[in-house]
C-alpha cells in the first residue's frame, strides 16, 4: 500500500496521481519548487501539468509512483485524498471517507 494522493485543479478535468509521498509535507514543497522555477501552473495550460509531472518524477526517480489521467479516473485514491491547486497553492482538500467494515 502506498501513501497516495491526487492533485487536480478547481475544474477537476486532469489530475496527477502520487502513489508514494502524497502527504501535504511533500506535496507543498514540490509545488513551491515549481513556483520558484517560474513554471506555468496546471491551472494555466498543459505545460503546467508537464512541468509538475517532471518535477515529481525527478524527485521520486525510478519508473513508478506517478500518473496523469482524467480526474474522474483518479479521484478516489484514498490515503491523503485530493489536493485542489490553483496556481501553485493548495486551495482545497477533499478528504475521502471510507466506511470501515
Secondary structure in CASP SS format (residue, H / E / C, confidence):
PFRMAT SS
TARGET T0000
AUTHOR 0000-0000-0000
METHOD secondary structure of the structure
MODEL  1
X C 1.00
X C 1.00
X C 1.00
X C 1.00
X E 1.00
X E 1.00
X E 1.00
X E 1.00
X E 1.00
X C 1.00
X C 1.00
X C 1.00
X C 1.00
X E 1.00
X E 1.00
X E 1.00
X E 1.00
X E 1.00
X C 1.00
X C 1.00
X C 1.00
X C 1.00
X C 1.00
X H 1.00
X H 1.00
X H 1.00
X H 1.00
X H 1.00
X H 1.00
X H 1.00
X H 1.00
X H 1.00
X H 1.00
X H 1.00
X H 1.00
X H 1.00
X C 1.00
X C 1.00
X C 1.00
X C 1.00
X C 1.00
X C 1.00
X C 1.00
X C 1.00
X C 1.00
X H 1.00
X H 1.00
X H 1.00
X H 1.00
X H 1.00
X H 1.00
X H 1.00
X H 1.00
X H 1.00
X H 1.00
X H 1.00
X H 1.00
X H 1.00
X H 1.00
X H 1.00
X C 1.00
X C 1.00
X C 1.00
X C 1.00
X C 1.00
X E 1.00
X E 1.00
X E 1.00
X E 1.00
X E 1.00
X H 1.00
X H 1.00
X H 1.00
X H 1.00
X C 1.00
X C 1.00
X C 1.00
X C 1.00
X C 1.00
X C 1.00
X C 1.00
X E 1.00
X E 1.00
X E 1.00
X E 1.00
X E 1.00
X C 1.00
X C 1.00
X E 1.00
X E 1.00
X E 1.00
X E 1.00
X E 1.00
X E 1.00
X C 1.00
X C 1.00
X C 1.00
X C 1.00
X C 1.00
X C 1.00
X C 1.00
END
